[in-house]
Amino acid sequence: MEQETFSIEELSKMNKGTLMEQLGIEYLEARTGYLKARMPVDERTFQPMRILHGGATLALAETLASIGSALMVDREKFDVKGQHVSADHVRSARSGWVIGEAVIMHRGRSSHIWSVDIKDEGGHLISTCRVTIFVVKKRNPQE
């Protein structure tokens, strides 16, 4: 598979006015089949016990997989949509940043499967996630 690197600035522009902007997600690295981003652990992403909310973790994982898949398809012909997200939360985070790394595990014609590990700044595993993305042919507007 040919490796292509993508502009962090262009990816960041897509976050304007979205959940990703609200959560403070920042892209760090993007290439074919791999995406890395960080998210703050603060009042935007806490649950009431003042630890990282599992839902915020899942939002980071699905964001990485969805953007990763979008970068691998012809977006004029195909849409990508999240189908399934699962996670095992193994440790909590109380401050700083968490870093998500998404790696493509399966690249089919109609689905992509991603493995996403989310770690704290010390490299400790917080959550490990699996994300399935549908690759759907866009409909002709005249249909």
DRENPAKE-507117 format. One record per residue (C-alpha): x, y, z. Coordinates in steps of 0.2 Angstrom, whole numbers, plus 5000, padded with zeros to 4 digits. Each point is the difference from the previous one (the first is absolute). Layout:
BEGIN
XYZ...
//
This chain:
BEGIN
500050005000500750174995500350115015499450184998500250145013498650125003500050185006499750035018499450174996498749944988499349875012499950135014498950114989498749864999499850015019499350175000498250005006500049815005500149895015501949984997500250195003498949995015501149865007501650094996500749864989501650044991500749904986501949965001500349884985499149934986500549884986499149864990499449885013500650095015499450155010500650085016499150135011499950075018498650055010500050105017499549925016499050155008498350075003499549974981500449815002499749965018498749905008499350055017501449915009501250124991500849864990500049984981498249954994499949844991498950084987501350134996501349864998498849914987499750174991501950014998500249824994498550024987500750174994501749924997499349854990498750114991501350134994501249864996498849914989499450164992501850034995500149834992498550014988499550114985498950125010499150064984499349824998499949935018499550055017500749925016498849975015500449925017499249835002500649945016501150065014500649895015501250045014500949925015500450145013501549945010500650155009499350185004500850164996499750165011501050144991501150044986499849924983499549834993500849954983499049894988500949904986498949914987500749874989498949924986499849815003498949964985499750104984498649934990498950074986498550035012500850015017501650045010500449945017501250105011500949975016500250165011501050005015499850155012501450045012500550135013501550114998501149875009499549874987498949905012498549924991498350095004498949914988500149884985498750024987499449914984499050114987499149934985499750134986498749984986500650054983498550054990499850054982499250174999498350014992499750094984498950155004498949964986499649835007
//
